[in-house]
Amino acid sequence: MTLKQKLSAQRVYLILGALFVASLVASNLIFQKFFYYDFFGLYTFEISVGILPYPITFLITDLISEIYGKRKANQVVTAGIFASFFSLLIILAADAVPATSWSPIGDQLFNKVFGATGIAVFASMVAYLLAQYIDIYIYHFWKKLTKGKHLWLRNNFSTFSSQFVDTASVLLLLCTFGKIEWSLFGGLLLGGFLFKVLIAIIDTPFLYLFVYLFRKVYQLKPNEEINLEADVTA
């Protein structure tokens, strides 16, 4: 790989990492709003809007796993953990200071919107740690088993497994802490998991497209990964 290609690959890796962190932090901040979606009259989803950016994180880690390798994917996951806890500290500090009398957003409204963020981040991080590392592990397990073939198989199998763990873990913790009624657990688990499965299936063609573009731009052989630490050619 030439120096120009390596610098380009590093920039793209940073952009993917930034998108990953932004999606993760956003999902923790907006989770308290729930919406419904009627899927062609077959099933009505009732799920948190926090689920909308979250599948993006799994698409990004699968893409990084495929192109940059397992180690780089794990580094992005670790960065997401620190970013989430740091955002939590900022929110806690903002909630602690008193609002002025003329502030458009008062203390009560701010606390109502962001007051549960601490529990959300904790629940999300426990589920996130389990799900993302499971996703990366299963992805590379299938990649090794199939010798780099059948991208759709490792993408979907890894995502299905990790998304179920993620959905179940988050709901279990939120119900335990009293943020969601236990009576809603089953419906939210089913709806959340099915929605994530649907998104995983939809994003498979995009993963194929991105992998194709990466391999073409950086002249990668089938199953070859970019080593950002390796020496470059002239």
Secondary structure, DSSP 8 states (H G I E B T S, - for coil): -BHHHHHHHHHHHHHHHHHHHHHHHHHHHSTT-EEEEEETTTEEEEEEGGGTTHHHHHHHHHHHHHHT-HHHHHHHHHHHHHHHHHHHHHHHHHHHS---TT-SS-HHHHHHHHTTHHHHHHHHHHHHHHHHHHHHHHHHHHHHHTTT--HHHHHHHHHHHHHHHHHHHHHHHHHHTTSS-GGGHHHHHHHHHHHHHHHHHHHHHHHHHHHHHHHHHTT--TT----TTS--B-
